[in-house]
Amino acid sequence: MGVSVRLGVVRLVAVVGTLAGICVSSIARPAMAGPPYVTDDPDPTEYRHWEIYTGFTYQNDGRGDVETTLPFAEFNYGAMPNVQVSISTELNDADFGAERREGYGITDFGIKTRFVQESANRPQISFYPSVAIPPAGGHIVTLLPLWLQKSSGPWTAFGGGGVYLNRGPGARDYTFVGGALERAISPGMTIGAELYHQGADTLTDSDTTAANVGMIAQVGAYHAILFSIGRSFHGENSLSAYTSYEFALGPHEAREP
């Protein structure tokens, strides 16, 4: 490995470390993530373009409780330069032993605003507030995060954290911090991994630390397949998986993969 490549990797590792330290005293779970990861990125959808995702998620806590969303749909639109409007919906199927729940799940709405552009010496930074609106009977949860990203050659590091305002009965505010590292291994193909920690969202739960590995495979100029899988190694012993199809739309006939 050449000196310049080693220096680039060292800088990216330092960025991830910085991201993890931003909210070291506060932890949470992002309502909207940077597919296919739980950790989000600050890069908004390009102006007047759409990013549409549909797929499913799976979570098994190892004690017989299984929860899936099939399907979910996420719509991201570049409403202005450096501003993205997002909305996501889901159908939820949860099997908690003797109790089974099926039906419409949470709706998320958020606006991502990039206020610092990436340069050779600084990362790009975005503020991405969002609200999670549950079905009837639930309470709204608000997320207030900052996300950062820095690239060097084929490597990209992103992450950050924020606080959830979770004021329902038996619930409590909690925080999130996470970092991810991706590498482009060929045109249109990216692999990566993330590490994140989130606080407990109720008075009886515990905090969780987990890791995921993921892949993004571009299929032509407008389509992509995304996948990730991981598990927690602190807190609830859960296994999770995510897969989705992305369809991109925009005003330009030609689009770079």
C-alpha positions as CSV (number, residue, x, y, z in Angstrom):
1,M,0.0,0.0,0.0
2,G,1.4,3.4,-1.0
3,V,2.1,6.2,1.4
4,S,-0.7,8.4,-0.1
5,V,-3.2,5.6,0.1
6,R,-2.2,4.8,3.7
7,L,-2.6,8.5,4.6
8,G,-6.1,8.6,3.0
9,V,-7.2,5.5,5.0
10,V,-5.8,7.1,8.2
11,R,-7.7,10.3,7.6
12,L,-10.9,8.3,7.0
13,V,-10.4,6.3,10.2
14,A,-9.9,9.6,12.1
15,V,-13.1,10.9,10.6
16,V,-15.1,7.9,11.8
17,G,-13.5,8.3,15.2
18,T,-14.6,11.9,15.3
19,L,-18.1,11.0,14.3
20,A,-18.3,8.5,17.1
21,G,-17.1,11.2,19.6
22,I,-19.6,13.8,18.5
23,C,-22.4,12.4,20.7
24,V,-20.5,10.1,23.0
25,S,-22.8,10.9,25.8
26,S,-26.0,10.5,23.8
27,I,-27.4,7.7,21.8
28,A,-30.4,6.9,19.5
29,R,-31.9,5.2,16.4
30,P,-32.4,7.2,13.2
31,A,-35.9,7.3,11.9
32,M,-34.5,7.5,8.3
33,A,-31.1,6.0,7.4
34,G,-28.6,6.1,4.6
35,P,-29.7,2.9,2.8
36,P,-28.7,0.2,3.4
37,Y,-27.3,1.3,6.8
38,V,-28.9,2.5,10.1
39,T,-26.4,5.3,10.2
40,D,-27.3,8.2,7.8
41,D,-25.2,10.4,5.5
42,P,-25.4,14.1,4.9
43,D,-25.6,13.9,1.1
44,P,-29.0,15.2,-0.1
45,T,-30.8,13.9,-3.2
46,E,-29.7,16.0,-6.3
47,Y,-31.9,19.0,-7.1
48,R,-35.1,18.0,-8.9
49,H,-34.2,14.3,-8.7
50,W,-36.0,11.4,-7.0
51,E,-34.6,8.4,-5.1
52,I,-37.3,5.8,-4.5
53,Y,-36.6,2.7,-2.4
54,T,-38.8,-0.3,-1.8
55,G,-38.0,-3.6,0.0
56,F,-38.2,-5.3,3.4
57,T,-36.5,-5.3,6.8
58,Y,-36.2,-8.2,9.3
59,Q,-35.3,-8.3,13.0
60,N,-35.1,-11.3,15.3
61,D,-34.2,-10.8,19.0
62,G,-33.3,-14.5,19.4
63,R,-36.1,-15.1,21.9
64,G,-38.9,-15.8,19.4
65,D,-39.9,-12.2,18.7
66,V,-39.7,-11.4,15.0
67,E,-40.6,-8.2,13.3
68,T,-40.6,-7.5,9.5
69,T,-41.7,-4.6,7.2
70,L,-42.9,-5.9,3.9
71,P,-43.0,-3.8,2.0
72,F,-41.7,-0.4,2.9
73,A,-41.4,2.6,0.6
74,E,-39.1,5.6,0.9
75,F,-39.3,8.7,-1.3
76,N,-36.5,11.3,-1.4
77,Y,-36.8,14.4,-3.5
78,G,-34.3,17.2,-4.2
79,A,-36.7,20.1,-3.6
80,M,-33.9,22.7,-3.7
81,P,-30.1,22.7,-4.1
82,N,-28.7,21.1,-0.9
83,V,-32.2,20.4,0.4
84,Q,-34.0,17.0,0.4
85,V,-37.5,16.2,1.4
86,S,-38.2,12.6,2.5
87,I,-41.2,10.5,3.4
88,S,-41.3,6.8,4.2
89,T,-44.2,4.3,4.9
90,E,-44.4,0.6,5.8
91,L,-46.5,-2.4,6.3
92,N,-45.6,-4.0,9.6
93,D,-45.8,-7.7,10.6
94,A,-44.7,-8.4,14.2
95,D,-44.8,-11.8,16.0
96,F,-44.2,-11.4,19.7
97,G,-44.9,-15.0,20.8
98,A,-48.5,-15.0,21.9
99,E,-49.2,-11.6,20.3
100,R,-49.2,-10.9,16.6
101,R,-49.6,-7.4,15.0
102,E,-50.2,-6.7,11.4
103,G,-51.0,-3.5,9.5
104,Y,-49.8,-0.1,8.6
105,G,-46.7,1.0,10.5
106,I,-44.9,4.2,11.1
107,T,-44.7,7.1,8.6
108,D,-41.6,9.2,8.7
109,F,-41.2,12.7,7.3
110,G,-38.0,14.7,7.3
111,I,-36.0,17.5,5.6
112,K,-32.3,17.2,5.1
113,T,-30.3,20.5,4.6
114,R,-26.6,20.5,3.8
115,F,-25.1,23.6,5.2
116,V,-21.3,22.8,4.8
117,Q,-19.9,21.6,1.5
118,E,-17.2,19.0,1.4
119,S,-13.7,20.2,0.5
120,A,-10.2,18.8,0.6
121,N,-9.9,19.8,4.3
122,R,-13.4,19.5,5.7
123,P,-16.4,17.1,5.6
124,Q,-19.8,18.0,4.3
125,I,-22.4,18.5,7.1
126,S,-26.2,18.3,7.1
127,F,-29.0,18.8,9.6
128,Y,-31.8,16.3,9.1
129,P,-34.7,16.7,11.5
130,S,-37.6,14.2,11.1
131,V,-40.8,13.1,12.8
132,A,-42.0,9.5,13.1
133,I,-45.8,9.3,13.1
134,P,-47.3,6.0,14.4
135,P,-50.7,4.6,13.7
136,A,-53.6,5.6,15.9
137,G,-52.8,5.2,19.6
138,G,-49.1,5.9,19.4
139,H,-47.1,9.1,20.0
140,I,-44.9,11.1,17.6
141,V,-41.1,10.8,18.0
142,T,-38.9,13.7,16.8
143,L,-35.2,13.1,15.7
144,L,-32.7,16.0,15.7
145,P,-29.4,14.8,14.2
146,L,-26.2,16.1,12.5
147,W,-24.6,14.0,9.8
148,L,-21.1,14.3,8.3
149,Q,-19.2,12.7,5.4
150,K,-15.7,12.8,4.0
151,S,-14.3,10.9,0.9
152,S,-10.8,10.0,-0.2
153,G,-10.4,8.1,-3.5
154,P,-12.6,5.0,-3.4
155,W,-13.2,5.4,0.4
156,T,-16.1,7.2,2.0
157,A,-16.7,7.7,5.7
158,F,-20.0,9.1,7.1
159,G,-21.9,9.2,10.4
160,G,-22.8,11.4,13.3
161,G,-25.7,11.3,15.8
162,G,-28.5,13.1,17.4
163,V,-31.3,13.0,20.0
164,Y,-34.8,11.6,19.9
165,L,-37.6,13.4,21.7
166,N,-39.7,10.5,22.8
167,R,-42.3,11.8,25.3
168,G,-44.9,8.9,25.3
169,P,-46.1,7.0,28.4
170,G,-43.3,4.8,29.7
171,A,-40.9,6.2,27.1
172,R,-37.8,8.5,27.5
173,D,-35.6,10.6,25.3
174,Y,-32.6,8.8,23.9
175,T,-29.7,9.4,21.6
176,F,-27.8,7.8,18.7
177,V,-24.2,7.8,17.5
178,G,-22.8,5.8,14.5
179,G,-20.2,5.7,11.8
180,A,-19.9,3.8,8.5
181,L,-17.0,3.2,6.1
182,E,-17.6,2.4,2.4
183,R,-15.3,1.4,-0.4
184,A,-16.0,1.4,-4.2
185,I,-14.6,-1.9,-5.4
186,S,-15.7,-1.6,-9.1
187,P,-17.8,0.8,-11.1
188,G,-21.3,0.7,-9.6
189,M,-20.3,-1.7,-6.7
190,T,-19.7,-0.5,-3.2
191,I,-19.2,-2.5,0.1
192,G,-19.2,-1.1,3.6
193,A,-19.6,-1.6,7.3
194,E,-21.0,0.4,10.2
195,L,-20.9,0.5,14.0
196,Y,-23.5,2.3,16.0
197,H,-24.8,2.6,19.6
198,Q,-28.3,3.7,20.6
199,G,-29.9,4.4,23.9
200,A,-33.0,2.8,25.4
201,D,-36.3,4.3,24.2
202,T,-38.3,3.1,27.2
203,L,-37.8,3.0,31.0
204,T,-37.4,-0.8,31.0
205,D,-35.2,-1.4,27.9
206,S,-31.4,-1.3,27.8
207,D,-29.1,0.5,25.3
208,T,-27.7,-1.4,22.2
209,T,-24.5,-1.6,20.3
210,A,-24.5,-3.2,16.9
211,A,-22.6,-3.6,13.6
212,N,-23.7,-4.2,10.0
213,V,-22.0,-5.0,6.7
214,G,-23.6,-3.9,3.5
215,M,-23.5,-3.7,-0.3
216,I,-24.8,-1.4,-3.0
217,A,-24.9,-2.7,-6.6
218,Q,-25.8,-0.2,-9.3
219,V,-27.7,-1.8,-12.3
220,G,-27.5,0.7,-15.1
221,A,-28.0,4.4,-14.6
222,Y,-31.3,4.3,-12.8
223,H,-31.5,1.2,-10.7
224,A,-29.7,-0.3,-7.7
225,I,-29.9,-3.3,-5.3
226,L,-29.0,-2.6,-1.7
227,F,-28.4,-5.1,1.1
228,S,-27.1,-5.2,4.7
229,I,-27.1,-7.7,7.5
230,G,-25.8,-7.5,11.1
231,R,-26.4,-8.1,14.7
232,S,-26.0,-6.5,18.1
233,F,-23.2,-7.5,20.5
234,H,-24.3,-5.4,23.5
235,G,-27.8,-5.1,24.8
236,E,-30.6,-7.1,23.1
237,N,-29.1,-10.0,21.1
238,S,-30.8,-9.3,17.8
239,L,-30.2,-10.2,14.2
240,S,-31.3,-7.8,11.5
241,A,-31.4,-7.6,7.7
242,Y,-32.3,-5.1,5.0
243,T,-32.8,-5.3,1.3
244,S,-34.2,-2.9,-1.2
245,Y,-34.5,-1.9,-4.8
246,E,-33.7,1.8,-5.7
247,F,-35.2,3.6,-8.7
248,A,-33.8,7.0,-9.6
249,L,-35.6,9.7,-11.6
250,G,-34.4,13.1,-12.8
251,P,-34.7,15.7,-15.5
252,H,-31.5,14.5,-17.3
253,E,-31.7,11.7,-19.8
254,A,-28.2,10.6,-19.0
255,R,-27.1,9.7,-15.4
256,E,-23.8,8.5,-14.2
257,P,-23.8,5.2,-12.3
